[in-house]
């Protein structure tokens, strides 16, 4: 399995919201991270789902994840605001 395949697999979580946020980030933000930031993202994936989801939502997180979480929130925020509901 390639690095991308392994990362994609590790982004699949038990919480749908986490799946969407992490896989969306992998598609739209991961490549903009520096090498050390990509390593930090991989490390972040070792966190428990509950902690990770709270951190993505803005709860205090370990400082070492600050840049990665900011990037992840920006992608998640952008994706959320692009979705619209239309009425026929």
ChimeraX attribute file (.defattr): number of C-alpha atoms within 10 A of each C-alpha:
attribute: neighborCount
match mode: 1-to-1
recipient: residues
	/A:1	7
	/A:2	7
	/A:3	8
	/A:4	10
	/A:5	10
	/A:6	11
	/A:7	17
	/A:8	15
	/A:9	13
	/A:10	15
	/A:11	21
	/A:12	16
	/A:13	16
	/A:14	10
	/A:15	11
	/A:16	10
	/A:17	11
	/A:18	18
	/A:19	17
	/A:20	16
	/A:21	21
	/A:22	28
	/A:23	21
	/A:24	17
	/A:25	20
	/A:26	19
	/A:27	11
	/A:28	14
	/A:29	18
	/A:30	19
	/A:31	12
	/A:32	11
	/A:33	15
	/A:34	11
	/A:35	10
	/A:36	9
	/A:37	19
	/A:38	15
	/A:39	12
	/A:40	18
	/A:41	21
	/A:42	16
	/A:43	12
	/A:44	16
	/A:45	16
	/A:46	11
	/A:47	11
	/A:48	10
	/A:49	14
	/A:50	11
	/A:51	13
	/A:52	18
	/A:53	17
	/A:54	12
	/A:55	18
	/A:56	21
	/A:57	12
	/A:58	12
	/A:59	10
	/A:60	11
	/A:61	14
	/A:62	8
	/A:63	8
	/A:64	12
	/A:65	15
	/A:66	15
	/A:67	14
	/A:68	22
	/A:69	21
	/A:70	14
	/A:71	18
	/A:72	22
	/A:73	20
	/A:74	15
	/A:75	20
	/A:76	21
	/A:77	12
	/A:78	11
	/A:79	15
	/A:80	11
	/A:81	8
	/A:82	7
	/A:83	8
	/A:84	7
	/A:85	5
	/A:86	5
	/A:87	4
	/A:88	3
